[in-house]
Each structure stands twice: as C-alpha cells, then as structure tokens.
Amino acid sequence: MILSIESSCDDSSIAITRIKDKKLLFHKKISQESEHAKYGGVVPELAARLHAVALPNILESVKKYFSELKAIAVTNEPGLSVTLVEGVVMAKALSVSLKLPILPINHLKGHIYSLFLEQDTNFPIDILLVSGGHTQVLHVKNYDKIEMLATTLDDSFGESFDKVAKMLGFEYPGGPIVETCAAQGDSERFNFTVPMSNSPKLAFSYSGLKNQVRLSIEKETMDDKTKSDISASFQKTAVKHLMQKIKKIYKNKKIENFGIVGGASANLCLRARLEEFCKDKKANLHVAPLEFCSDNAAMIGRCGVDAFNLGKFTDMDNLAIHPRSNEFAKNV
C-alpha cells in the first residue's frame, strides 16, 4: 500500500491506496475553511500551524496499515511553501521510521489522477485544469509526457470567482456562493465583455473581467437581487471565455477523451458547457467525483501508484519543495 499526504494549501489530507488494484482503503481530509474565513482568504502561516496539528491526528487513524506500506507519496509542488513543508517533513519522518522510499508528487498531476481513482488510467486524454491557482488546458500522453496547450496570463478561473465573491461581500470561500447566487440571477442584466474574444492567442485572462465586475458594483445600489444578477452575468462570461478558447484549441483536432479537474471543476455551469462541447466533438467527458475535485490525498495516492510502478522514488536528502513549479511543457 501507499500512504499519501497532501498539504499544498489549506486542506490537511492523508490516504491509503492499495497498489495492485488502486483501491482507496482510507481517506480523510480536514478543512481549514472556518479558520481562514475570518480573514477573507488563506493565511499561509496559519495554514501551516493547522497542518501541524491536523496531519498527526489523521495519521493516528492509519497506523494499522503501517506494516503493509511500500512507499510514502507526498505533494512537494506547487503550493504554499510553508504548508508544503508540513507534509514533506511528515513524509521524511515516516520514511526514516518505517524505512520506506518517498514518491514526490506534483499536485497538479495529482488532479489529473483524480479522474482515475480506483481504476486504470485512460491515456491519452485532454484536460481542463481549473482551480484557485491554475487554469490550464493539457494534453496528457502518459505519466511523463504532459503538454500545456494554454494557460492563464493572470488570475485563474477559480481565483476570479473568489475575488468577485469578496467584492460582493460574501464569506470565504466565496466561489461556491457566487455559483449559488448565479442560479437565482439574471445573466443578461450586466453585459460584461468576454476577455480576449478577438485575440488569436490561446491563453486565458480574468483580470479585466474582474475589473468590469468591480466597476459595476461601484455603480449599483447593492441588494440581494443585484448581487445575484452580477454573479450570474459574471459566471456566464467567465465560462464563455473558457469555452471560446477551448473551441479554438480543438477547432481542427479530434478528441476521444476530455477531462475536467481541479477545485473549480465542481462548477455545474462549466460542466454543462463542457458536456455540450464533448457531445458536439463526439468525445467522452471524464469528471472526478465532487468530493475529490479540490485538493485531497486520494488523488495523490492514485498518482503515487503509477509513480511507484515507474520507480519515481527519491531519497530524503533530495526531497525538496518547489512552491512555483510547473513541470508541464508550454506550447503557446
């Protein structure tokens, strides 16, 4: 079995995955949302202190598996430096005490593997990765060969939702609140311009859309109806921007499998548009279970199984954190 640890941001998570059949035997995640809500966003130093308490508490629940472990998989990139350290330190301690090798895992690659929990991979596959920190379109040939087809120039898709939520006065985390309000609002009331709609560049940008929302908020008398209408208009435009660029990328390309991963992949409006896109392209759409869209150790463990089989081990001296790492090759 593989014990996996995830601490790249504000979720403390540990999982146990059986190597031979990819079976998820244990998974627990402790969210820090209530602690960070009072500050309106993640406070890195606070997150690190909370990891230092939560991770050992979860570890107590998996001691019964220790004798059957073959490796420790841990997120070491990308993420917040002070929180990545907490998971890596635990991995090193377990490696020494249990005499086990370590598998360093890129947590973006982990998101890709959230599509394949308890099952074999289905490569090649094209991926839309949307989270609080990243917006990328990827072509995944196999574990080692991942090509970036497009990325964001500034804010990510998920980050733009959180920032709009903060401008509207919603509590943290605000992205899901914006989506809920959007369902009750009039998406035609505010005519926000779709970013880069006339640009041939295969890239995303949300800073301009975010500024359009800010200007509208400043002009309007804010009530619940207006907040819902702004949320609906913003969400429609944010998703339309994604879909315009995705359609350009695949205008003359055949797709067999397309997946959406990352915390923001839980957005049902985006999922609906991607379903329409895949139906039109006669492609299979793959989505992760909603509970495994955000950062979690289950996806790290599943990625760890393939890393184990490929011999992607490192020793303790060479295990380092890479907060801003992105190993995917850029092709834009």
Secondary structure as a PSIPRED ss2 file (coil, helix, strand):
# PSIPRED VFORMAT (PSIPRED V4.0)

   1 M C   1.000  0.000  0.000
   2 I E   0.000  0.000  1.000
   3 L E   0.000  0.000  1.000
   4 S E   0.000  0.000  1.000
   5 I E   0.000  0.000  1.000
   6 E E   0.000  0.000  1.000
   7 S C   1.000  0.000  0.000
   8 S C   1.000  0.000  0.000
   9 C C   1.000  0.000  0.000
  10 D C   1.000  0.000  0.000
  11 D E   0.000  0.000  1.000
  12 S E   0.000  0.000  1.000
  13 S E   0.000  0.000  1.000
  14 I E   0.000  0.000  1.000
  15 A E   0.000  0.000  1.000
  16 I E   0.000  0.000  1.000
  17 T E   0.000  0.000  1.000
  18 R C   1.000  0.000  0.000
  19 I C   1.000  0.000  0.000
  20 K C   1.000  0.000  0.000
  21 D C   1.000  0.000  0.000
  22 K C   1.000  0.000  0.000
  23 K C   1.000  0.000  0.000
  24 L E   0.000  0.000  1.000
  25 L E   0.000  0.000  1.000
  26 F E   0.000  0.000  1.000
  27 H E   0.000  0.000  1.000
  28 K E   0.000  0.000  1.000
  29 K E   0.000  0.000  1.000
  30 I E   0.000  0.000  1.000
  31 S E   0.000  0.000  1.000
  32 Q C   1.000  0.000  0.000
  33 E H   0.000  1.000  0.000
  34 S H   0.000  1.000  0.000
  35 E H   0.000  1.000  0.000
  36 H H   0.000  1.000  0.000
  37 A H   0.000  1.000  0.000
  38 K C   1.000  0.000  0.000
  39 Y C   1.000  0.000  0.000
  40 G C   1.000  0.000  0.000
  41 G C   1.000  0.000  0.000
  42 V C   1.000  0.000  0.000
  43 V C   1.000  0.000  0.000
  44 P H   0.000  1.000  0.000
  45 E H   0.000  1.000  0.000
  46 L H   0.000  1.000  0.000
  47 A H   0.000  1.000  0.000
  48 A H   0.000  1.000  0.000
  49 R H   0.000  1.000  0.000
  50 L H   0.000  1.000  0.000
  51 H H   0.000  1.000  0.000
  52 A H   0.000  1.000  0.000
  53 V H   0.000  1.000  0.000
  54 A H   0.000  1.000  0.000
  55 L H   0.000  1.000  0.000
  56 P H   0.000  1.000  0.000
  57 N H   0.000  1.000  0.000
  58 I H   0.000  1.000  0.000
  59 L H   0.000  1.000  0.000
  60 E H   0.000  1.000  0.000
  61 S H   0.000  1.000  0.000
  62 V H   0.000  1.000  0.000
  63 K H   0.000  1.000  0.000
  64 K H   0.000  1.000  0.000
  65 Y H   0.000  1.000  0.000
  66 F H   0.000  1.000  0.000
  67 S H   0.000  1.000  0.000
  68 E H   0.000  1.000  0.000
  69 L C   1.000  0.000  0.000
  70 K C   1.000  0.000  0.000
  71 A E   0.000  0.000  1.000
  72 I E   0.000  0.000  1.000
  73 A E   0.000  0.000  1.000
  74 V E   0.000  0.000  1.000
  75 T E   0.000  0.000  1.000
  76 N E   0.000  0.000  1.000
  77 E E   0.000  0.000  1.000
  78 P C   1.000  0.000  0.000
  79 G C   1.000  0.000  0.000
  80 L C   1.000  0.000  0.000
  81 S H   0.000  1.000  0.000
  82 V H   0.000  1.000  0.000
  83 T H   0.000  1.000  0.000
  84 L H   0.000  1.000  0.000
  85 V H   0.000  1.000  0.000
  86 E H   0.000  1.000  0.000
  87 G H   0.000  1.000  0.000
  88 V H   0.000  1.000  0.000
  89 V H   0.000  1.000  0.000
  90 M H   0.000  1.000  0.000
  91 A H   0.000  1.000  0.000
  92 K H   0.000  1.000  0.000
  93 A H   0.000  1.000  0.000
  94 L H   0.000  1.000  0.000
  95 S H   0.000  1.000  0.000
  96 V H   0.000  1.000  0.000
  97 S H   0.000  1.000  0.000
  98 L H   0.000  1.000  0.000
  99 K C   1.000  0.000  0.000
 100 L C   1.000  0.000  0.000
 101 P C   1.000  0.000  0.000
 102 I E   0.000  0.000  1.000
 103 L E   0.000  0.000  1.000
 104 P E   0.000  0.000  1.000
 105 I E   0.000  0.000  1.000
 106 N E   0.000  0.000  1.000
 107 H H   0.000  1.000  0.000
 108 L H   0.000  1.000  0.000
 109 K H   0.000  1.000  0.000
 110 G H   0.000  1.000  0.000
 111 H H   0.000  1.000  0.000
 112 I H   0.000  1.000  0.000
 113 Y H   0.000  1.000  0.000
 114 S H   0.000  1.000  0.000
 115 L H   0.000  1.000  0.000
 116 F H   0.000  1.000  0.000
 117 L C   1.000  0.000  0.000
 118 E C   1.000  0.000  0.000
 119 Q C   1.000  0.000  0.000
 120 D C   1.000  0.000  0.000
 121 T C   1.000  0.000  0.000
 122 N C   1.000  0.000  0.000
 123 F C   1.000  0.000  0.000
 124 P C   1.000  0.000  0.000
 125 I E   0.000  0.000  1.000
 126 D E   0.000  0.000  1.000
 127 I E   0.000  0.000  1.000
 128 L E   0.000  0.000  1.000
 129 L E   0.000  0.000  1.000
 130 V E   0.000  0.000  1.000
 131 S C   1.000  0.000  0.000
 132 G C   1.000  0.000  0.000
 133 G C   1.000  0.000  0.000
 134 H C   1.000  0.000  0.000
 135 T E   0.000  0.000  1.000
 136 Q E   0.000  0.000  1.000
 137 V E   0.000  0.000  1.000
 138 L E   0.000  0.000  1.000
 139 H E   0.000  0.000  1.000
 140 V E   0.000  0.000  1.000
 141 K C   1.000  0.000  0.000
 142 N C   1.000  0.000  0.000
 143 Y C   1.000  0.000  0.000
 144 D C   1.000  0.000  0.000
 145 K C   1.000  0.000  0.000
 146 I E   0.000  0.000  1.000
 147 E E   0.000  0.000  1.000
 148 M E   0.000  0.000  1.000
 149 L E   0.000  0.000  1.000
 150 A E   0.000  0.000  1.000
 151 T E   0.000  0.000  1.000
 152 T E   0.000  0.000  1.000
 153 L C   1.000  0.000  0.000
 154 D C   1.000  0.000  0.000
 155 D C   1.000  0.000  0.000
 156 S C   1.000  0.000  0.000
 157 F H   0.000  1.000  0.000
 158 G H   0.000  1.000  0.000
 159 E H   0.000  1.000  0.000
 160 S H   0.000  1.000  0.000
 161 F H   0.000  1.000  0.000
 162 D H   0.000  1.000  0.000
 163 K H   0.000  1.000  0.000
 164 V H   0.000  1.000  0.000
 165 A H   0.000  1.000  0.000
 166 K H   0.000  1.000  0.000
 167 M H   0.000  1.000  0.000
 168 L C   1.000  0.000  0.000
 169 G C   1.000  0.000  0.000
 170 F C   1.000  0.000  0.000
 171 E C   1.000  0.000  0.000
 172 Y C   1.000  0.000  0.000
 173 P C   1.000  0.000  0.000
 174 G C   1.000  0.000  0.000
 175 G H   0.000  1.000  0.000
 176 P H   0.000  1.000  0.000
 177 I H   0.000  1.000  0.000
 178 V H   0.000  1.000  0.000
 179 E H   0.000  1.000  0.000
 180 T H   0.000  1.000  0.000
 181 C H   0.000  1.000  0.000
 182 A H   0.000  1.000  0.000
 183 A C   1.000  0.000  0.000
 184 Q C   1.000  0.000  0.000
 185 G C   1.000  0.000  0.000
 186 D C   1.000  0.000  0.000
 187 S C   1.000  0.000  0.000
 188 E C   1.000  0.000  0.000
 189 R C   1.000  0.000  0.000
 190 F C   1.000  0.000  0.000
 191 N C   1.000  0.000  0.000
 192 F C   1.000  0.000  0.000
 193 T C   1.000  0.000  0.000
 194 V C   1.000  0.000  0.000
 195 P C   1.000  0.000  0.000
 196 M C   1.000  0.000  0.000
 197 S C   1.000  0.000  0.000
 198 N C   1.000  0.000  0.000
 199 S C   1.000  0.000  0.000
 200 P C   1.000  0.000  0.000
 201 K C   1.000  0.000  0.000
 202 L C   1.000  0.000  0.000
 203 A C   1.000  0.000  0.000
 204 F E   0.000  0.000  1.000
 205 S C   1.000  0.000  0.000
 206 Y C   1.000  0.000  0.000
 207 S H   0.000  1.000  0.000
 208 G H   0.000  1.000  0.000
 209 L H   0.000  1.000  0.000
 210 K H   0.000  1.000  0.000
 211 N H   0.000  1.000  0.000
 212 Q H   0.000  1.000  0.000
 213 V H   0.000  1.000  0.000
 214 R H   0.000  1.000  0.000
 215 L H   0.000  1.000  0.000
 216 S H   0.000  1.000  0.000
 217 I H   0.000  1.000  0.000
 218 E H   0.000  1.000  0.000
 219 K H   0.000  1.000  0.000
 220 E C   1.000  0.000  0.000
 221 T C   1.000  0.000  0.000
 222 M C   1.000  0.000  0.000
 223 D C   1.000  0.000  0.000
 224 D H   0.000  1.000  0.000
 225 K H   0.000  1.000  0.000
 226 T H   0.000  1.000  0.000
 227 K H   0.000  1.000  0.000
 228 S H   0.000  1.000  0.000
 229 D H   0.000  1.000  0.000
 230 I H   0.000  1.000  0.000
 231 S H   0.000  1.000  0.000
 232 A H   0.000  1.000  0.000
 233 S H   0.000  1.000  0.000
 234 F H   0.000  1.000  0.000
 235 Q H   0.000  1.000  0.000
 236 K H   0.000  1.000  0.000
 237 T H   0.000  1.000  0.000
 238 A H   0.000  1.000  0.000
 239 V H   0.000  1.000  0.000
 240 K H   0.000  1.000  0.000
 241 H H   0.000  1.000  0.000
 242 L H   0.000  1.000  0.000
 243 M H   0.000  1.000  0.000
 244 Q H   0.000  1.000  0.000
 245 K H   0.000  1.000  0.000
 246 I H   0.000  1.000  0.000
 247 K H   0.000  1.000  0.000
 248 K H   0.000  1.000  0.000
 249 I H   0.000  1.000  0.000
 250 Y C   1.000  0.000  0.000
 251 K C   1.000  0.000  0.000
 252 N C   1.000  0.000  0.000
 253 K C   1.000  0.000  0.000
 254 K C   1.000  0.000  0.000
 255 I C   1.000  0.000  0.000
 256 E C   1.000  0.000  0.000
 257 N E   0.000  0.000  1.000
 258 F E   0.000  0.000  1.000
 259 G E   0.000  0.000  1.000
 260 I E   0.000  0.000  1.000
 261 V E   0.000  0.000  1.000
 262 G C   1.000  0.000  0.000
 263 G H   0.000  1.000  0.000
 264 A H   0.000  1.000  0.000
 265 S H   0.000  1.000  0.000
 266 A H   0.000  1.000  0.000
 267 N C   1.000  0.000  0.000
 268 L H   0.000  1.000  0.000
 269 C H   0.000  1.000  0.000
 270 L H   0.000  1.000  0.000
 271 R H   0.000  1.000  0.000
 272 A H   0.000  1.000  0.000
 273 R H   0.000  1.000  0.000
 274 L H   0.000  1.000  0.000
 275 E H   0.000  1.000  0.000
 276 E H   0.000  1.000  0.000
 277 F H   0.000  1.000  0.000
 278 C H   0.000  1.000  0.000
 279 K H   0.000  1.000  0.000
 280 D H   0.000  1.000  0.000
 281 K H   0.000  1.000  0.000
 282 K C   1.000  0.000  0.000
 283 A C   1.000  0.000  0.000
 284 N E   0.000  0.000  1.000
 285 L E   0.000  0.000  1.000
 286 H E   0.000  0.000  1.000
 287 V E   0.000  0.000  1.000
 288 A C   1.000  0.000  0.000
 289 P C   1.000  0.000  0.000
 290 L H   0.000  1.000  0.000
 291 E H   0.000  1.000  0.000
 292 F H   0.000  1.000  0.000
 293 C C   1.000  0.000  0.000
 294 S C   1.000  0.000  0.000
 295 D C   1.000  0.000  0.000
 296 N C   1.000  0.000  0.000
 297 A H   0.000  1.000  0.000
 298 A H   0.000  1.000  0.000
 299 M H   0.000  1.000  0.000
 300 I H   0.000  1.000  0.000
 301 G H   0.000  1.000  0.000
 302 R H   0.000  1.000  0.000
 303 C H   0.000  1.000  0.000
 304 G H   0.000  1.000  0.000
 305 V H   0.000  1.000  0.000
 306 D H   0.000  1.000  0.000
 307 A H   0.000  1.000  0.000
 308 F H   0.000  1.000  0.000
 309 N H   0.000  1.000  0.000
 310 L C   1.000  0.000  0.000
 311 G C   1.000  0.000  0.000
 312 K C   1.000  0.000  0.000
 313 F C   1.000  0.000  0.000
 314 T E   0.000  0.000  1.000
 315 D C   1.000  0.000  0.000
 316 M H   0.000  1.000  0.000
 317 D H   0.000  1.000  0.000
 318 N H   0.000  1.000  0.000
 319 L C   1.000  0.000  0.000
 320 A C   1.000  0.000  0.000
 321 I C   1.000  0.000  0.000
 322 H C   1.000  0.000  0.000
 323 P C   1.000  0.000  0.000
 324 R C   1.000  0.000  0.000
 325 S C   1.000  0.000  0.000
 326 N C   1.000  0.000  0.000
 327 E C   1.000  0.000  0.000
 328 F C   1.000  0.000  0.000
 329 A E   0.000  0.000  1.000
 330 K E   0.000  0.000  1.000
 331 N C   1.000  0.000  0.000
 332 V C   1.000  0.000  0.000
